[in-house]
Amino acid sequence: MTRPSSSVPARLGAPAPSAGMAGIARAFKRATVSQCHPSMLFAVLLPFLIALAGGILLLWFGWAPLTGWLRDEASQWHVINSVDDWLISVGLFSLKVYLVPVLAAAILLPLSGILGLAIAAVFVMPLVLRHVGEREYKTVAPRGRHATAVSVWNALWVSLAFGVGWVLTLPLWLVPPMALLLHIFWWAFAFSRMMRIDAIVEHATPAERELLLRRHNMGFWSLGFICALINLLPPAWIFLPVFSALVFAHYGLDALQRLRQETVIDVIDVS
């Protein structure tokens, strides 16, 4: 007896091509349209205001102790002391006078930025998913588990890794062009690692999430890289946390939708 063929969900280990550059371009196009919606324009204010408040508090309470510590550390750097003495001897300026405030700003301002991104990931992303899900991904049912806990944990470890990595690699900024390259790398890391989980955690099962992250790893990193390039422009700091959430949401939900559409046909012969 032959059992009729039936369609069942795709095996999660089955290989399949990623969306490629077309999927990345589609995500940015859809995100731009979504960003123009009044509710998404209003959502821009939350992470921006929190990042701004966080930046003010960090500067208010952290500036004096941080600059004092940096000044003490800089006094022990032989290269800095040599250059500083030479500049003063030729009647120019003291390098330490400008170097310490620049280093302090380079530490504190990115910390306020990662705070705004974390707020967008944890608190704004659910609004983003609800907005785009009701309009463009109605067939993608939410099947995630412990979404809030996963999102908070992901935001915490990414923020910590970003902060530690940023500070530890600051000395490399003195080597051209490492300042630009490290800036792009760490923000690409922050955007991709922070947003890719939150974009799919509410809708994808743990098994689906694992497969999507593996299959579209380069795609998520590409999104983070592009967002990091946009982040080089200071005006983008206002809208980028929410816009990046929209980009990753469109990319992640589109990938999940295509994953669930994949089917296999098993034909079982029973004698």
Secondary structure as UniProt FT lines:
FT   STRAND          6..9
FT   TURN            12..13
FT   HELIX           20..35
FT   HELIX           38..43
FT   HELIX           45..74
FT   TURN            75..76
FT   HELIX           78..89
FT   TURN            90..91
FT   HELIX           95..119
FT   HELIX           120..124
FT   HELIX           125..136
FT   TURN            138..139
FT   HELIX           147..168
FT   HELIX           170..174
FT   TURN            176..177
FT   HELIX           178..200
FT   TURN            201..203
FT   HELIX           206..215
FT   HELIX           217..230
FT   TURN            231..232
FT   HELIX           234..237
FT   TURN            238..239
FT   HELIX           240..261
FT   STRAND          263..266
//
